[in-house]
């Protein structure tokens, strides 16, 4: 039977070792580098790089070929968390069981640390050694995919919708649109990049994109449920904050049991999208199940 925890642990070690190499210490801005590493190396699930690596393996590719893209995705995700936690956004004081970046340092340093991680991600992506025109084309497509997912038509637009919707009652459709952008876009792109760099054909990429859309939304539904009934000690952050901010969430729109059932259906649909893949896609199957079973 496939052991997901061991797989994630192994992949996380590889990703974290690569991240350490990408962020070089500098005497000119030691505080900034310290703040970047403080948030980036604070642990976490590393779901996006794991999905990127797993998608590559699922189509028979070499995960080493997607390691830089996996690290870039994690740096972008971490930048978004640093900025989400700021007083002007969610004003959170805990993240991954430790003080958020602006609490541990200061607000200006946190903003700059997030900016630095975002730009470093693209510096790393554009610095990959290119051996032929085919690889060059794929690398350029990856940069485009990640830019779109992280930009004003993707994750940032989702965050803007989230802020604008506080105090409003969203419909299930409006909620889905917001979360497909805020959370789902980067998850979907993580799989798309892994598949593309792994040499997937168009049909494989379409199946994986369908899988990604389902688990991206299921991930947010699970997060919404944990914000209601999760254990803050296990999660490493406060719970009940969505209600305090009057945010529309899946539990508030569908009820706890309705949200649970919705997430289960999404995961089942995600697993169906992987039916044509062999056992090399087992990590992706395990991640889909983990999403609704996790406690943090």
Backbone as CSV, one residue per row, in Angstrom:
resi,resn,N_x,N_y,N_z,CA_x,CA_y,CA_z,C_x,C_y,C_z
1,UNK,0.846,-1.207,0.000,0.000,0.000,0.000,0.876,1.250,0.000
2,UNK,0.494,2.238,-0.798,1.292,3.457,-0.910,1.263,4.240,0.396
3,UNK,2.452,4.689,0.852,2.591,5.438,2.100,2.838,6.915,1.781
4,UNK,1.784,7.730,1.920,1.865,9.139,1.530,2.811,9.933,2.430
5,UNK,2.761,9.699,3.730,3.604,10.481,4.641,5.076,10.333,4.309
6,UNK,5.500,9.111,3.998,6.902,8.877,3.637,7.239,9.580,2.328
7,UNK,6.303,9.524,1.386,6.509,10.173,0.083,6.657,11.683,0.247
8,UNK,5.741,12.283,1.016,5.793,13.736,1.232,7.071,14.121,1.957
9,UNK,7.451,13.350,2.965,8.677,13.631,3.720,9.902,13.600,2.809
10,UNK,9.962,12.588,1.941,11.084,12.465,1.016,11.132,13.646,0.050
11,UNK,9.986,13.989,-0.528,9.945,15.094,-1.481,10.244,16.434,-0.797
12,UNK,9.741,16.598,0.427,9.999,17.840,1.156,11.482,18.043,1.430
13,UNK,12.172,16.970,1.756,13.615,17.069,1.995,14.340,17.521,0.737
14,UNK,13.935,16.973,-0.398,14.554,17.348,-1.675,14.265,18.811,-1.996
15,UNK,13.006,19.234,-1.810,12.618,20.613,-2.104,13.327,21.583,-1.171
16,UNK,13.359,21.278,0.118,13.971,22.185,1.083,15.472,22.317,0.870
17,UNK,16.126,21.231,0.478,17.552,21.303,0.169,17.797,22.206,-1.033
18,UNK,16.925,22.112,-2.024,17.056,22.951,-3.212,16.747,24.416,-2.897
19,UNK,15.754,24.657,-2.049,15.419,26.028,-1.647,16.597,26.695,-0.936
20,UNK,17.269,25.941,-0.087,18.434,26.467,0.634,19.513,26.912,-0.343
21,UNK,19.675,26.171,-1.432,20.691,26.515,-2.428,20.284,27.750,-3.236
22,UNK,18.973,27.893,-3.450,18.493,29.023,-4.249,18.645,30.336,-3.496
23,UNK,18.323,30.331,-2.200,18.442,31.565,-1.399,19.854,31.659,-0.842
24,UNK,20.619,32.543,-1.401,22.001,32.726,-0.966,22.073,33.828,0.094
25,UNK,22.775,33.530,1.196,22.971,34.555,2.224,23.796,35.704,1.645
26,UNK,23.486,36.903,2.102,24.217,38.073,1.637,24.459,39.028,2.795
27,UNK,25.613,39.637,2.787,25.950,40.583,3.849,25.224,41.917,3.659
28,UNK,24.747,42.174,2.445,24.132,43.475,2.175,22.728,43.594,2.754
29,UNK,22.028,42.465,2.925,20.675,42.524,3.487,20.388,41.277,4.325
30,UNK,21.158,41.048,5.386,20.982,39.817,6.186,19.609,39.709,6.833
31,UNK,19.014,40.825,7.229,17.691,40.775,7.855,16.636,40.326,6.861
32,UNK,16.747,40.814,5.637,15.783,40.437,4.602,15.868,38.939,4.311
33,UNK,17.075,38.432,4.145,17.255,37.002,3.868,16.754,36.167,5.042
34,UNK,17.015,36.627,6.240,16.546,35.924,7.433,15.021,35.851,7.452
35,UNK,14.363,36.949,7.089,12.892,36.978,7.059,12.350,36.070,5.964
36,UNK,13.009,36.049,4.813,12.596,35.170,3.725,12.660,33.709,4.164
37,UNK,13.784,33.338,4.758,13.977,31.955,5.199,13.062,31.611,6.374
38,UNK,12.795,32.589,7.211,11.929,32.366,8.372,10.571,31.822,7.944
39,UNK,9.994,32.418,6.908,8.687,31.974,6.438,8.787,30.776,5.496
40,UNK,9.785,30.790,4.633,9.898,29.742,3.622,10.262,28.395,4.221
41,UNK,11.101,28.402,5.259,11.594,27.149,5.827,10.860,26.780,7.116
42,UNK,9.659,27.315,7.289,8.891,27.065,8.522,8.078,25.776,8.459
43,UNK,8.340,24.965,7.467,7.599,23.708,7.344,6.394,23.878,6.446
44,UNK,5.279,23.362,6.879,4.086,23.410,6.044,3.957,22.147,5.214
45,UNK,2.860,22.032,4.507,2.541,20.801,3.779,3.292,20.673,2.464
46,UNK,3.727,21.802,1.906,4.431,21.807,0.619,3.637,21.066,-0.463
47,UNK,2.316,21.220,-0.423,1.452,20.491,-1.342,1.754,20.847,-2.799
48,UNK,2.008,22.100,-3.090,2.210,22.522,-4.477,3.465,21.913,-5.088
49,UNK,4.638,21.991,-4.448,5.795,21.308,-5.038,5.640,19.794,-5.091
50,UNK,4.988,19.215,-4.091,4.756,17.768,-4.114,3.891,17.389,-5.316
51,UNK,2.848,18.163,-5.571,1.980,17.898,-6.723,2.735,18.060,-8.039
52,UNK,3.599,19.036,-8.101,4.397,19.271,-9.308,5.293,18.066,-9.590
53,UNK,5.971,17.589,-8.558,6.853,16.438,-8.706,6.063,15.172,-9.019
54,UNK,4.936,15.000,-8.344,4.112,13.805,-8.540,3.505,13.763,-9.941
55,UNK,3.101,14.903,-10.473,2.541,14.953,-11.825,3.590,14.554,-12.850
56,UNK,4.812,15.002,-12.638,5.912,14.638,-13.527,6.119,13.123,-13.519
57,UNK,6.122,12.541,-12.329,6.305,11.095,-12.200,5.141,10.331,-12.826
58,UNK,3.943,10.864,-12.690,2.750,10.187,-13.204,2.790,10.012,-14.715
59,UNK,3.472,10.928,-15.413,3.549,10.832,-16.876,4.881,10.245,-17.333
60,UNK,5.642,9.699,-16.373,6.893,9.026,-16.722,8.088,9.934,-16.851
61,UNK,8.009,11.159,-16.313,9.121,12.093,-16.395,10.090,11.951,-15.246
62,UNK,11.200,12.683,-15.336,12.221,12.705,-14.290,11.941,13.875,-13.358
63,UNK,11.615,13.625,-12.068,11.268,14.730,-11.167,12.383,15.761,-11.002
64,UNK,13.609,15.362,-11.281,14.715,16.314,-11.198,14.523,17.455,-12.197
65,UNK,13.834,17.155,-13.302,13.620,18.159,-14.344,12.614,19.239,-13.931
66,UNK,11.838,18.979,-12.879,10.823,19.948,-12.463,11.120,20.544,-11.084
67,UNK,12.281,20.229,-10.534,12.587,20.659,-9.164,12.615,22.180,-9.026
68,UNK,13.188,22.868,-9.992,13.229,24.334,-9.923,11.822,24.924,-9.965
69,UNK,10.984,24.378,-10.827,9.594,24.851,-10.909,8.865,24.579,-9.599
70,UNK,9.113,23.414,-8.996,8.488,23.073,-7.717,8.897,24.068,-6.636
71,UNK,10.176,24.439,-6.615,10.673,25.412,-5.631,10.085,26.796,-5.892
72,UNK,9.978,27.167,-7.159,9.397,28.471,-7.508,7.959,28.559,-7.025
73,UNK,7.203,27.492,-7.205,5.810,27.462,-6.753,5.710,27.624,-5.243
74,UNK,6.625,26.996,-4.513,6.595,27.126,-3.053,6.979,28.527,-2.606
75,UNK,7.927,29.147,-3.293,8.308,30.520,-2.946,7.145,31.479,-3.195
76,UNK,6.434,31.288,-4.303,5.291,32.143,-4.607,4.176,31.924,-3.592
77,UNK,3.920,30.675,-3.244,2.904,30.383,-2.231,3.266,31.036,-0.896
78,UNK,4.528,30.943,-0.501,4.956,31.529,0.772,4.840,33.045,0.749
79,UNK,5.208,33.666,-0.366,5.039,35.121,-0.480,3.584,35.509,-0.267
80,UNK,2.667,34.708,-0.853,1.247,35.038,-0.733,0.775,34.911,0.719
81,UNK,1.322,33.947,1.454,0.954,33.786,2.861,1.472,34.957,3.703
82,UNK,2.704,35.368,3.441,3.271,36.512,4.173,2.389,37.739,3.987
83,UNK,1.993,37.999,2.755,1.168,39.181,2.471,-0.263,39.007,2.989
84,UNK,-0.811,37.796,2.908,-2.158,37.544,3.441,-2.220,37.821,4.935
85,UNK,-1.140,37.553,5.643,-1.119,37.696,7.098,-0.968,39.142,7.569
86,UNK,-0.636,40.053,6.658,-0.363,41.439,7.030,-1.591,42.125,7.636
87,UNK,-1.382,43.143,8.461,-2.506,43.882,9.061,-3.506,44.412,8.038
88,UNK,-3.035,44.790,6.867,-3.934,45.314,5.835,-4.779,44.227,5.190
89,UNK,-4.409,42.979,5.403,-5.154,41.854,4.828,-5.897,41.125,5.946
90,UNK,-5.387,39.932,6.345,-6.085,39.134,7.354,-5.643,39.444,8.785
91,UNK,-4.519,40.139,8.921,-4.013,40.545,10.241,-3.870,39.346,11.186
92,UNK,-3.236,38.286,10.688,-3.015,37.087,11.501,-1.675,37.166,12.224
93,UNK,-1.633,36.581,13.395,-0.413,36.615,14.208,0.307,35.284,14.269
94,UNK,-0.348,34.211,13.835,0.267,32.882,13.833,0.173,32.241,12.462
95,UNK,1.241,31.582,12.067,1.267,30.838,10.812,2.208,29.656,10.999
96,UNK,1.727,28.465,10.751,2.531,27.250,10.897,3.126,27.125,12.295
97,UNK,2.339,27.548,13.285,2.731,27.379,14.672,3.750,28.368,15.201
98,UNK,4.046,29.411,14.436,4.993,30.422,14.897,4.478,31.811,14.520
99,UNK,5.021,32.859,15.164,4.568,34.218,14.825,4.716,34.485,13.332
100,UNK,3.734,35.166,12.755,3.805,35.503,11.338,4.984,36.436,11.082
101,UNK,5.340,36.569,9.826,6.565,37.294,9.471,6.550,38.734,9.979
102,UNK,5.417,39.421,9.847,5.382,40.821,10.279,5.416,40.966,11.801
103,UNK,5.062,39.896,12.520,5.175,39.905,13.980,6.612,39.599,14.397
104,UNK,7.214,38.606,13.747,8.587,38.211,14.081,9.602,39.288,13.702
105,UNK,9.317,40.034,12.659,10.228,41.095,12.210,9.487,42.435,12.339
106,UNK,8.989,42.946,11.248,8.131,44.132,11.256,7.396,44.151,9.926
107,UNK,6.421,45.036,9.809,5.552,45.017,8.639,6.312,45.301,7.351
108,UNK,7.205,46.289,7.377,7.952,46.635,6.170,8.841,45.479,5.719
109,UNK,9.503,44.840,6.671,10.371,43.705,6.335,9.555,42.559,5.758
110,UNK,8.365,42.313,6.317,7.506,41.241,5.809,7.077,41.512,4.369
111,UNK,6.712,42.745,4.078,6.314,43.105,2.712,7.473,42.852,1.751
112,UNK,8.661,43.292,2.135,9.826,43.138,1.268,10.239,41.675,1.144
113,UNK,10.092,40.900,2.218,10.412,39.472,2.154,9.489,38.770,1.173
114,UNK,8.203,39.117,1.201,7.267,38.548,0.239,7.614,38.943,-1.182
115,UNK,7.905,40.226,-1.385,8.292,40.703,-2.719,9.539,39.973,-3.217
116,UNK,10.493,39.786,-2.315,11.760,39.145,-2.688,11.554,37.688,-3.078
117,UNK,10.689,36.981,-2.363,10.421,35.583,-2.703,9.723,35.468,-4.061
118,UNK,8.807,36.377,-4.336,8.105,36.366,-5.620,9.084,36.562,-6.774
119,UNK,9.944,37.560,-6.665,10.876,37.840,-7.758,11.963,36.765,-7.851
120,UNK,12.371,36.209,-6.703,13.379,35.142,-6.720,12.843,33.901,-7.435
121,UNK,11.553,33.661,-7.310,10.949,32.511,-7.988,11.168,32.604,-9.498
122,UNK,10.967,33.786,-10.053,11.124,33.943,-11.498,12.597,34.028,-11.899
123,UNK,13.429,34.514,-10.983,14.875,34.484,-11.242,15.345,33.031,-11.366
124,UNK,14.866,32.179,-10.471,15.242,30.764,-10.507,14.707,30.088,-11.773
125,UNK,13.442,30.366,-12.116,12.848,29.750,-13.308,13.592,30.143,-14.586
126,UNK,14.007,31.395,-14.667,14.670,31.878,-15.881,16.150,31.511,-15.920
127,UNK,16.654,30.948,-14.815,18.070,30.581,-14.747,18.351,29.113,-14.999
128,UNK,17.313,28.364,-15.372,17.490,26.934,-15.647,18.357,26.736,-16.892
129,UNK,19.293,25.781,-16.819,20.134,25.477,-17.976,19.277,24.869,-19.094
130,UNK,19.410,25.410,-20.285,18.619,24.962,-21.429,19.512,24.169,-22.389
131,UNK,19.060,22.980,-22.761,19.857,22.120,-23.639,19.396,22.144,-25.089
132,UNK,18.116,22.404,-25.321,17.617,22.407,-26.699,16.390,23.306,-26.803
133,UNK,15.934,23.525,-28.033,14.822,24.444,-28.271,13.512,23.920,-27.674
134,UNK,13.338,22.592,-27.654,12.122,22.005,-27.089,12.032,22.294,-25.597
135,UNK,13.160,22.120,-24.898,13.184,22.407,-23.468,12.992,23.896,-23.210
136,UNK,13.580,24.721,-24.068,13.438,26.171,-23.923,11.975,26.572,-24.050
137,UNK,11.271,25.976,-25.003,9.860,26.278,-25.205,9.044,25.870,-23.986
138,UNK,9.332,24.696,-23.433,8.607,24.234,-22.256,8.864,25.137,-21.048
139,UNK,10.107,25.549,-20.870,10.442,26.426,-19.735,9.728,27.768,-19.862
140,UNK,9.655,28.285,-21.073,8.959,29.555,-21.294,7.468,29.392,-21.013
141,UNK,6.896,28.254,-21.411,5.482,27.995,-21.123,5.234,27.910,-19.615
142,UNK,6.167,27.311,-18.888,6.038,27.198,-17.431,6.028,28.580,-16.786
143,UNK,6.937,29.448,-17.230,6.977,30.815,-16.696,5.654,31.527,-16.968
144,UNK,5.109,31.322,-18.163,3.822,31.936,-18.515,2.695,31.377,-17.629
145,UNK,2.659,30.062,-17.458,1.616,29.431,-16.646,1.635,29.935,-15.211
146,UNK,2.831,29.981,-14.636,2.953,30.410,-13.237,2.631,31.892,-13.095
147,UNK,3.065,32.702,-14.072,2.761,34.138,-14.039,1.253,34.372,-14.050
148,UNK,0.550,33.651,-14.909,-0.903,33.814,-15.004,-1.600,33.352,-13.727
149,UNK,-1.149,32.225,-13.182,-1.785,31.678,-11.976,-1.576,32.575,-10.766
150,UNK,-0.413,33.200,-10.685,-0.090,34.030,-9.522,-0.522,35.480,-9.684
151,UNK,-0.911,35.877,-10.877,-1.145,37.281,-11.172,-2.552,37.789,-10.959
152,UNK,-2.849,38.897,-11.613,-4.102,39.605,-11.367,-5.319,38.889,-11.947
153,UNK,-5.079,37.892,-12.806,-6.195,37.091,-13.305,-6.269,35.733,-12.608
154,UNK,-5.453,35.558,-11.594,-5.409,34.297,-10.866,-5.477,34.516,-9.364
155,UNK,-4.404,34.135,-8.676,-4.381,34.168,-7.219,-4.661,35.558,-6.640
156,UNK,-4.077,36.587,-7.227,-4.267,37.940,-6.702,-5.709,38.400,-6.891
157,UNK,-6.295,38.064,-8.022,-7.710,38.399,-8.214,-8.576,37.678,-7.177
158,UNK,-8.252,36.423,-6.888,-8.987,35.671,-5.879,-8.893,36.309,-4.512
159,UNK,-7.696,36.792,-4.174,-7.516,37.469,-2.891,-8.311,38.774,-2.850
160,UNK,-8.349,39.483,-3.969,-9.108,40.729,-4.037,-10.593,40.460,-3.855
161,UNK,-11.084,39.399,-4.493,-12.489,39.014,-4.341,-12.786,38.624,-2.898
162,UNK,-11.835,37.968,-2.266,-12.001,37.550,-0.874,-12.154,38.767,0.037
163,UNK,-11.316,39.759,-0.158,-11.377,40.984,0.650,-12.692,41.722,0.396
164,UNK,-13.045,41.843,-0.891,-14.249,42.590,-1.256,-15.529,41.919,-0.777
165,UNK,-15.479,40.609,-0.532,-16.696,39.874,-0.179,-16.951,39.785,1.322
166,UNK,-16.020,40.317,2.132,-16.226,40.273,3.583,-17.512,41.015,3.945
167,UNK,-18.345,40.351,4.723,-19.607,40.946,5.129,-20.746,40.705,4.150
168,UNK,-20.422,40.086,2.996,-21.449,39.806,1.995,-21.828,38.325,2.026
169,UNK,-23.007,38.015,1.529,-23.453,36.629,1.419,-23.271,36.178,-0.025
170,UNK,-22.260,35.367,-0.253,-21.997,34.886,-1.601,-22.804,33.626,-1.887
171,UNK,-23.115,33.431,-3.149,-23.746,32.186,-3.568,-22.666,31.112,-3.683
172,UNK,-23.076,29.867,-3.790,-22.120,28.770,-3.940,-21.279,28.958,-5.202
173,UNK,-21.891,29.458,-6.274,-21.172,29.685,-7.524,-20.143,30.797,-7.380
174,UNK,-20.510,31.882,-6.725,-19.572,32.988,-6.506,-18.413,32.547,-5.625
175,UNK,-18.719,31.732,-4.627,-17.686,31.218,-3.727,-16.713,30.328,-4.493
176,UNK,-17.242,29.503,-5.360,-16.398,28.611,-6.163,-15.480,29.416,-7.082
177,UNK,-16.015,30.443,-7.704,-15.203,31.296,-8.584,-14.048,31.915,-7.814
178,UNK,-14.330,32.441,-6.626,-13.299,33.078,-5.816,-12.199,32.094,-5.448
179,UNK,-12.573,30.900,-5.010,-11.580,29.938,-4.532,-10.830,29.253,-5.665
180,UNK,-11.457,29.141,-6.836,-10.722,28.591,-7.980,-9.573,29.527,-8.355
181,UNK,-9.735,30.798,-8.085,-8.679,31.767,-8.346,-7.697,31.849,-7.179
182,UNK,-8.207,32.046,-5.986,-7.346,32.287,-4.829,-6.488,31.081,-4.458
183,UNK,-7.076,29.895,-4.432,-6.362,28.687,-4.033,-6.114,27.757,-5.211
184,UNK,-7.130,27.575,-6.041,-7.057,26.569,-7.091,-6.087,26.874,-8.207
185,UNK,-5.900,28.156,-8.543,-5.077,28.501,-9.708,-3.649,27.999,-9.568
186,UNK,-3.042,28.208,-8.403,-1.653,27.795,-8.216,-1.538,26.272,-8.089
187,UNK,-2.546,25.638,-7.499,-2.544,24.175,-7.410,-2.659,23.569,-8.809
188,UNK,-3.573,24.117,-9.606,-3.750,23.629,-10.971,-2.470,23.791,-11.776
189,UNK,-1.818,24.915,-11.609,-0.590,25.173,-12.351,0.557,24.293,-11.872
190,UNK,0.553,23.924,-10.602,1.592,23.024,-10.088,1.581,21.711,-10.868
191,UNK,0.392,21.166,-11.090,0.267,19.925,-11.862,0.557,20.151,-13.338
192,UNK,0.090,21.271,-13.856,0.313,21.572,-15.273,1.801,21.674,-15.589
193,UNK,2.563,22.300,-14.693,4.009,22.454,-14.904,4.714,21.106,-14.809
194,UNK,4.335,20.308,-13.805,4.940,18.994,-13.664,4.684,18.118,-14.870
195,UNK,3.452,18.155,-15.378,3.089,17.345,-16.540,3.818,17.821,-17.795
196,UNK,3.857,19.142,-17.991,4.490,19.711,-19.182,5.976,19.373,-19.225
197,UNK,6.673,19.624,-18.122,8.114,19.369,-18.075,8.430,17.876,-18.033
198,UNK,7.439,17.083,-17.627,7.626,15.633,-17.612,7.379,14.991,-18.961
199,UNK,6.960,15.776,-19.949,6.763,15.261,-21.296,5.387,14.688,-21.567
200,UNK,4.375,15.108,-20.815,3.019,14.584,-21.002,2.455,14.973,-22.359
201,UNK,1.606,14.099,-22.911,0.898,14.466,-24.128,-0.329,15.299,-23.744
202,UNK,-1.034,15.834,-24.728,-2.137,16.751,-24.447,-3.260,16.080,-23.669
203,UNK,-3.552,14.823,-23.975,-4.629,14.137,-23.269,-4.287,13.943,-21.798
204,UNK,-3.046,13.569,-21.522,-2.611,13.415,-20.131,-2.698,14.749,-19.396
205,UNK,-2.300,15.811,-20.072,-2.352,17.141,-19.448,-3.793,17.547,-19.150
206,UNK,-4.714,17.202,-20.043,-6.127,17.525,-19.821,-6.684,16.762,-18.618
207,UNK,-6.349,15.471,-18.509,-6.817,14.667,-17.379,-6.274,15.214,-16.061
208,UNK,-4.994,15.587,-16.072,-4.383,16.104,-14.851,-4.937,17.481,-14.486
209,UNK,-5.271,18.261,-15.487,-5.880,19.567,-15.207,-7.253,19.389,-14.561
210,UNK,-8.005,18.408,-15.038,-9.306,18.119,-14.442,-9.145,17.669,-12.993
211,UNK,-8.198,16.790,-12.769,-7.871,16.347,-11.404,-7.527,17.555,-10.520
212,UNK,-6.680,18.429,-11.053,-6.212,19.581,-10.284,-7.348,20.525,-9.910
213,UNK,-8.274,20.742,-10.835,-9.406,21.634,-10.549,-10.250,21.092,-9.404
214,UNK,-10.422,19.785,-9.378,-11.227,19.175,-8.317,-10.524,19.245,-6.966
215,UNK,-9.250,18.893,-6.924,-8.575,18.895,-5.613,-8.278,20.315,-5.138
216,UNK,-8.098,21.251,-6.076,-7.875,22.635,-5.672,-9.064,23.183,-4.919
217,UNK,-10.259,22.872,-5.405,-11.471,23.332,-4.732,-11.703,22.539,-3.447
218,UNK,-11.449,21.230,-3.499,-11.608,20.400,-2.299,-10.680,20.861,-1.184
219,UNK,-9.490,21.302,-1.548,-8.526,21.794,-0.561,-9.094,23.001,0.181
220,UNK,-9.733,23.911,-0.549,-10.301,25.102,0.081,-11.514,24.756,0.927
221,UNK,-12.337,23.832,0.459,-13.489,23.400,1.260,-13.009,22.824,2.584
222,UNK,-11.965,21.996,2.523,-11.404,21.405,3.742,-10.847,22.480,4.667
223,UNK,-10.189,23.493,4.091,-9.675,24.610,4.895,-10.811,25.345,5.603
224,UNK,-11.900,25.565,4.888,-13.063,26.243,5.473,-13.634,25.444,6.645
225,UNK,-13.693,24.127,6.488,-14.210,23.271,7.556,-13.279,23.307,8.765
226,UNK,-11.967,23.243,8.515,-10.991,23.283,9.612,-11.037,24.617,10.353
227,UNK,-11.372,25.693,9.646,-11.472,26.997,10.311,-12.638,27.036,11.283
228,UNK,-13.594,26.121,11.112,-14.744,26.039,12.010,-14.479,25.081,13.158
229,UNK,-13.948,23.896,12.844,-13.856,22.855,13.864,-12.465,22.244,14.020
230,UNK,-11.462,22.886,13.440,-10.098,22.373,13.560,-9.490,22.640,14.932
231,UNK,-8.400,21.936,15.206,-7.643,22.113,16.449,-6.529,23.121,16.201
232,UNK,-6.569,24.295,16.862,-5.548,25.311,16.591,-4.127,24.859,16.916
233,UNK,-3.993,23.938,17.867,-2.659,23.440,18.211,-2.091,22.593,17.080
234,UNK,-2.942,21.800,16.444,-2.496,20.990,15.311,-2.286,21.852,14.074
235,UNK,-3.147,22.849,13.892,-3.095,23.670,12.694,-1.993,24.724,12.741
236,UNK,-1.603,25.117,13.938,-0.572,26.136,14.067,-1.059,27.536,13.780
237,UNK,-2.393,27.731,13.812,-2.971,29.056,13.608,-4.363,29.077,14.229
238,UNK,-4.905,30.264,14.370,-6.201,30.414,15.024,-7.319,29.850,14.159
239,UNK,-8.406,29.426,14.816,-9.607,28.984,14.101,-10.738,29.962,14.418
240,UNK,-11.822,29.877,13.655,-12.959,30.760,13.871,-12.795,32.145,13.282
241,UNK,-11.674,32.373,12.569,-11.405,33.714,12.037,-12.317,34.080,10.876
242,UNK,-12.737,33.088,10.094,-13.633,33.383,8.962,-14.951,33.974,9.445
243,UNK,-15.481,33.408,10.518,-16.736,33.903,11.072,-16.575,35.313,11.625
244,UNK,-15.461,35.552,12.308,-15.207,36.882,12.878,-15.114,37.944,11.788
245,UNK,-14.561,37.570,10.633,-14.419,38.527,9.527,-15.647,38.550,8.617
246,UNK,-16.659,37.785,9.001,-17.901,37.695,8.217,-17.632,37.284,6.777
247,UNK,-16.801,36.246,6.617,-16.488,35.740,5.290,-17.488,34.658,4.893
248,UNK,-17.830,34.642,3.634,-18.624,33.538,3.112,-17.698,32.336,2.935
249,UNK,-18.088,31.197,3.480,-17.306,29.976,3.383,-18.244,28.831,2.996
250,UNK,-17.669,27.693,2.668,-18.525,26.556,2.311,-19.390,26.086,3.474
251,UNK,-18.890,26.054,4.709,-19.791,25.714,5.816,-20.926,26.720,6.006
252,UNK,-20.635,28.007,5.776,-21.691,29.016,5.961,-22.722,28.963,4.837
253,UNK,-22.301,28.536,3.648,-23.212,28.472,2.505,-23.921,27.122,2.425
254,UNK,-23.180,26.037,2.667,-23.735,24.689,2.508,-24.021,23.986,3.832
255,UNK,-23.522,24.551,4.945,-23.576,23.845,6.220,-22.389,22.904,6.324
256,UNK,-22.018,22.524,7.552,-20.853,21.662,7.754,-21.004,20.338,7.005
257,UNK,-22.123,19.669,7.163,-22.311,18.370,6.517,-22.388,18.508,4.999
258,UNK,-23.018,19.578,4.527,-23.079,19.822,3.093,-21.699,20.076,2.504
259,UNK,-20.882,20.830,3.244,-19.512,21.114,2.805,-18.681,19.838,2.774
260,UNK,-18.873,18.998,3.793,-18.154,17.725,3.848,-18.510,16.835,2.647
261,UNK,-19.782,16.764,2.360,-20.243,15.935,1.243,-19.732,16.482,-0.082
262,UNK,-19.727,17.803,-0.218,-19.224,18.445,-1.438,-17.751,18.109,-1.653
263,UNK,-16.949,18.184,-0.578,-15.516,17.885,-0.693,-15.285,16.423,-1.057
264,UNK,-16.079,15.524,-0.501,-15.953,14.097,-0.827,-16.262,13.846,-2.298
265,UNK,-17.279,14.510,-2.806,-17.641,14.356,-4.223,-16.536,14.885,-5.135
266,UNK,-15.930,16.010,-4.738,-14.835,16.575,-5.525,-13.651,15.616,-5.592
267,UNK,-13.323,15.009,-4.464,-12.208,14.066,-4.422,-12.516,12.833,-5.271
268,UNK,-13.735,12.355,-5.217,-14.124,11.204,-6.036,-13.991,11.522,-7.519
269,UNK,-14.385,12.734,-7.907,-14.259,13.153,-9.300,-12.790,13.291,-9.694
270,UNK,-11.962,13.750,-8.756,-10.525,13.857,-9.011,-9.919,12.479,-9.250
271,UNK,-10.314,11.504,-8.448,-9.804,10.140,-8.606,-10.245,9.542,-9.944
272,UNK,-11.453,9.855,-10.365,-11.942,9.364,-11.656,-11.101,9.917,-12.813
273,UNK,-10.599,11.137,-12.655,-9.772,11.742,-13.703,-8.426,11.026,-13.856
274,UNK,-8.054,10.226,-12.866,-6.772,9.507,-12.902,-6.919,8.048,-13.319
275,UNK,-8.110,7.649,-13.725,-8.371,6.229,-13.992,-7.492,5.640,-15.092
276,UNK,-7.082,6.438,-16.049,-6.270,5.913,-17.152,-4.782,5.834,-16.809
277,UNK,-4.389,6.402,-15.668,-2.991,6.374,-15.251,-2.693,5.090,-14.474
278,UNK,-1.443,4.643,-14.531,-1.048,3.447,-13.792,-0.625,3.801,-12.377
279,UNK,0.105,2.889,-11.711,0.469,3.078,-10.310,1.427,4.241,-10.077
280,UNK,2.036,4.757,-11.160,2.908,5.923,-11.002,2.120,7.148,-10.533
281,UNK,0.792,7.108,-10.708,-0.057,8.212,-10.249,-0.589,7.982,-8.837
282,UNK,-0.133,6.918,-8.169,-0.612,6.651,-6.810,-0.378,7.807,-5.838
283,UNK,0.764,8.521,-5.938,0.926,9.683,-5.058,-0.186,10.717,-5.229
284,UNK,-0.622,10.942,-6.462,-1.702,11.893,-6.713,-3.016,11.388,-6.130
285,UNK,-3.258,10.108,-6.238,-4.468,9.523,-5.655,-4.453,9.690,-4.132
286,UNK,-3.294,9.449,-3.533,-3.171,9.559,-2.077,-3.333,11.000,-1.609
287,UNK,-2.811,11.951,-2.375,-2.953,13.370,-2.023,-4.421,13.769,-2.046
288,UNK,-5.159,13.289,-3.042,-6.588,13.614,-3.141,-7.331,13.152,-1.888
289,UNK,-7.035,11.943,-1.428,-7.705,11.428,-0.234,-7.247,12.181,1.016
290,UNK,-5.976,12.524,1.044,-5.416,13.243,2.205,-6.090,14.592,2.411
291,UNK,-6.448,15.254,1.331,-7.000,16.605,1.403,-8.203,16.688,2.342
292,UNK,-9.084,15.681,2.293,-10.290,15.744,3.137,-10.117,15.008,4.472
293,UNK,-8.962,14.352,4.642,-8.704,13.645,5.903,-7.784,14.433,6.832
294,UNK,-7.106,15.443,6.293,-6.097,16.157,7.071,-6.698,16.921,8.246
295,UNK,-5.855,17.166,9.237,-6.273,17.885,10.443,-5.635,19.271,10.533
296,UNK,-4.825,19.609,9.517,-4.207,20.933,9.524,-3.908,21.383,8.091
